[in-house]
Amino acid sequence: MKILRIDSSPLGDASVSRQLTGSIVAALLQATPDAEVSARDLTIAPPDHLTGELMQVVKFRNLEGLTARQQEELALTDALVDEFLAADVVVIGAPMYNFTVPTQLKAWIDRIAQAGRTFRYTETGPVGLAGGKKVYIASTRGGVYSTNAAMSALDHQEAFLRTVLGFLGVTDVTVIRAEGVGMGPDARAKALAAAQQEIDALATPVAA
């Protein structure tokens, strides 16, 4: 089994989402000790956002007369897609920033959403090509958004990720959530304990 860990918080050791992704991967390894793990920290070398110049190669695949920068960005994009497709399990650290995902994570999504590789258009609509993998989303939020409809309407984080992954054909998605972490030490501790309880359940060895 190949596990890909994606972190997007710039907070380093202070990041709650990184704490959760680390715990999720550790639990998965406990259940499947021979799994291979690769990690990509989107804050160390974040993919550039798509300018008009980059759109030509990254999205439209116009591959003639490329500049040096376009060649580099094309190679990066292909590497990110290869990495995503090769993974059996993807663990995504996704803190909520301003009701949505961090800009680094959005830039990564813009790279892996590739027509012809992770999805394709047909006469009857789009078809995802990246199915057959499991995704865990380590969702962290300063406030509480899951307990009532009014707050849930502000969620463009988990809802966005589920939509994008579904578009790519990935429907086996589990969200492990720690919310209310900005509402004081007690709320933070309670949220982390609840998330850790879910993560601990992942450590059960897979039956042969």
Backbone torsions as a table, in degrees:
resi	resn	phi	psi	omega
1	MET	NA	134.8	178.3
2	LYS	-107.9	124.3	-179.9
3	ILE	-109.9	130.2	175.6
4	LEU	-113.1	122.2	178.1
5	ARG	-103.7	125.9	178.8
6	ILE	-116.5	121.4	175.4
7	ASP	-115.2	140.6	-176.8
8	SER	-129.5	-4.7	179.2
9	SER	-79.2	134.1	177.1
10	PRO	-84.6	7.8	-172.0
11	LEU	-88.1	0.2	176.5
12	GLY	59.5	-133.7	-176.6
13	ASP	-64.9	-17.4	178.8
14	ALA	-84.1	-2.5	-175.2
15	SER	-79.5	127.6	175.4
16	VAL	-72.4	-39.1	-178.4
17	SER	-65.3	-35.4	176.3
18	ARG	-67.2	-36.2	175.9
19	GLN	-59.7	-42.8	-178.8
20	LEU	-71.3	-42.8	179.5
21	THR	-62.6	-39.0	177.5
22	GLY	-62.6	-42.1	180.0
23	SER	-68.2	-38.7	178.8
24	ILE	-63.3	-47.3	179.6
25	VAL	-62.1	-41.7	179.0
26	ALA	-61.2	-41.1	179.2
27	ALA	-66.7	-40.5	178.6
28	LEU	-64.2	-38.7	178.0
29	LEU	-68.4	-32.9	176.7
30	GLN	-65.6	-37.4	179.3
31	ALA	-76.8	-33.2	-178.1
32	THR	-135.1	82.3	-171.5
33	PRO	-61.9	-24.6	-177.3
34	ASP	-90.9	8.7	178.5
35	ALA	-66.3	148.2	175.8
36	GLU	-97.8	134.9	-178.2
37	VAL	-118.7	130.1	169.2
38	SER	-122.9	152.3	-175.7
39	ALA	-133.7	143.4	174.5
40	ARG	-131.6	119.3	177.4
41	ASP	-96.5	107.8	-174.8
42	LEU	-73.2	-7.4	178.1
43	THR	-93.0	-17.0	178.7
44	ILE	-77.1	-46.8	177.5
45	ALA	-137.4	73.4	-175.8
46	PRO	-65.9	138.0	174.1
47	PRO	-60.7	140.0	177.1
48	ASP	-64.8	149.0	172.3
49	HIS	-70.6	154.4	-170.2
50	LEU	-80.5	108.2	171.7
51	THR	-85.1	174.5	176.1
52	GLY	-58.7	-38.7	179.4
53	GLU	-63.1	-43.3	-177.1
54	LEU	-76.1	-31.1	178.2
55	MET	-57.4	-35.1	-177.0
56	GLN	-58.7	-35.6	-178.3
57	VAL	-102.1	-39.5	-174.3
58	VAL	-72.5	-38.6	-178.2
59	LYS	-106.1	-43.6	-173.8
60	PHE	-91.3	-12.2	177.3
61	ARG	54.9	41.3	171.0
62	ASN	-83.5	103.5	-164.7
63	LEU	-107.2	13.1	178.8
64	GLU	-96.8	139.8	175.8
65	GLY	61.9	41.4	-176.6
66	LEU	-71.7	142.3	171.2
67	THR	-75.5	167.8	178.8
68	ALA	-59.8	-41.0	-179.9
69	ARG	-65.3	-42.0	179.2
70	GLN	-62.8	-37.9	177.5
71	GLN	-63.1	-42.4	179.0
72	GLU	-64.7	-42.6	-178.2
73	GLU	-69.9	-33.9	176.0
74	LEU	-65.3	-43.8	178.8
75	ALA	-63.1	-41.4	178.2
76	LEU	-63.2	-45.8	-179.5
77	THR	-59.5	-46.9	-179.8
78	ASP	-62.9	-37.3	179.0
79	ALA	-66.2	-41.2	179.4
80	LEU	-65.0	-40.6	178.9
81	VAL	-67.1	-45.2	178.5
82	ASP	-57.1	-44.1	-178.7
83	GLU	-62.6	-44.2	179.7
84	PHE	-65.5	-46.0	-177.4
85	LEU	-67.6	-31.6	-178.0
86	ALA	-74.0	-19.2	-175.7
87	ALA	-78.6	138.1	171.7
88	ASP	-85.3	-32.3	179.8
89	VAL	-132.4	132.8	176.8
90	VAL	-120.4	128.4	177.8
91	VAL	-111.7	115.5	-173.5
92	ILE	-112.3	119.6	173.0
93	GLY	-84.8	117.0	-172.2
94	ALA	-134.8	85.1	172.5
95	PRO	-70.6	153.1	175.4
96	MET	-87.4	122.1	173.7
97	TYR	-120.2	117.7	178.0
98	ASN	52.6	46.3	174.7
99	PHE	75.2	3.5	-179.4
100	THR	-142.7	-163.7	-176.4
101	VAL	-88.6	161.2	176.7
102	PRO	-61.2	151.9	-178.0
103	THR	-60.4	-31.8	179.3
104	GLN	-65.6	-39.0	179.3
105	LEU	-69.7	-37.7	177.0
106	LYS	-63.3	-39.5	179.0
107	ALA	-63.8	-38.4	177.5
108	TRP	-64.3	-44.3	178.9
109	ILE	-60.7	-40.8	178.7
110	ASP	-61.3	-26.5	178.7
111	ARG	-82.3	-41.2	-174.9
112	ILE	-81.8	-16.0	176.2
113	ALA	-80.4	86.2	-173.1
114	GLN	-118.9	117.0	176.4
115	ALA	-59.2	132.9	-179.5
116	GLY	92.1	-14.9	179.9
117	ARG	-121.2	-51.0	178.7
118	THR	-108.1	-10.7	171.2
119	PHE	-159.2	165.0	174.3
120	ARG	-145.8	154.2	176.6
121	TYR	-94.6	139.5	176.3
122	THR	-127.4	176.8	179.4
123	GLU	-64.0	-22.3	-178.6
124	THR	-104.7	6.3	178.4
125	GLY	123.4	179.5	-177.4
126	PRO	-72.4	149.7	177.6
127	VAL	-129.9	127.3	177.7
128	GLY	-74.6	142.8	-178.0
129	LEU	-115.7	1.8	-173.0
130	ALA	-110.3	22.3	-178.6
131	GLY	-71.4	179.1	178.7
132	GLY	86.4	8.7	177.7
133	LYS	-122.6	160.2	178.6
134	LYS	-104.6	136.5	177.8
135	VAL	-123.2	131.5	170.5
136	TYR	-110.0	128.2	176.6
137	ILE	-106.4	117.7	173.7
138	ALA	-88.0	97.4	-174.0
139	SER	-97.9	125.4	178.3
140	THR	-128.1	141.2	-175.4
141	ARG	-144.7	140.8	176.4
142	GLY	-70.1	-34.7	178.6
143	GLY	-105.7	-172.4	-179.6
144	VAL	-113.6	120.4	-173.8
145	TYR	-121.4	-3.6	-171.3
146	SER	-101.0	-1.3	-170.1
147	THR	-101.1	-11.5	176.6
148	ASN	-151.1	157.9	-172.7
149	ALA	-63.2	-37.3	-177.9
150	ALA	-62.7	-43.3	178.9
151	MET	-74.8	-35.8	178.4
152	SER	-61.7	-30.0	179.3
153	ALA	-65.5	-19.1	179.2
154	LEU	-89.0	-2.6	-176.6
155	ASP	-82.3	100.6	173.0
156	HIS	-113.0	27.5	-179.5
157	GLN	-108.5	-75.4	178.9
158	GLU	-62.9	-42.5	-179.2
159	ALA	-61.5	-41.6	178.7
160	PHE	-62.8	-46.4	-178.9
161	LEU	-63.5	-43.1	177.5
162	ARG	-61.6	-40.2	-179.7
163	THR	-64.3	-48.4	-178.8
164	VAL	-63.3	-47.5	-179.5
165	LEU	-62.1	-41.3	177.1
166	GLY	-61.6	-39.7	177.4
167	PHE	-60.4	-34.4	179.7
168	LEU	-83.9	-0.9	177.8
169	GLY	96.7	4.1	-178.4
170	VAL	-95.5	108.7	-177.2
171	THR	-112.7	-12.1	179.3
172	ASP	-89.7	83.5	-173.3
173	VAL	-122.7	127.7	175.2
174	THR	-118.1	127.3	177.4
175	VAL	-99.2	123.1	172.2
176	ILE	-108.7	113.1	-165.0
177	ARG	-113.8	136.3	167.7
178	ALA	-124.9	105.7	-178.9
179	GLU	-121.7	158.7	-174.7
180	GLY	81.6	17.1	-175.5
181	VAL	-72.6	-12.2	177.2
182	GLY	-98.7	10.1	-173.4
183	MET	-104.4	27.4	177.0
184	GLY	110.5	160.2	-176.0
185	PRO	-58.9	-39.6	-178.5
186	ASP	-67.1	-44.1	179.2
187	ALA	-64.6	-39.9	178.7
188	ARG	-62.5	-48.0	-179.4
189	ALA	-62.1	-41.0	179.0
190	LYS	-63.6	-42.3	-179.1
191	ALA	-65.4	-42.7	-179.8
192	LEU	-67.4	-38.5	179.2
193	ALA	-64.3	-40.9	179.6
194	ALA	-65.8	-42.2	178.7
195	ALA	-64.7	-41.8	-179.0
196	GLN	-64.6	-33.8	177.6
197	GLN	-62.0	-41.3	176.4
198	GLU	-65.1	-40.9	-178.6
199	ILE	-66.1	-39.1	-179.5
200	ASP	-58.5	-32.3	179.8
201	ALA	-67.1	-21.4	179.6
202	LEU	-74.7	-16.0	-174.5
203	ALA	-79.9	-2.7	177.7
204	THR	-65.3	124.2	-178.7
205	PRO	-57.4	141.9	178.9
206	VAL	-75.6	129.1	179.7
207	ALA	-67.7	140.2	-179.4
208	ALA	-73.0	NA	NA
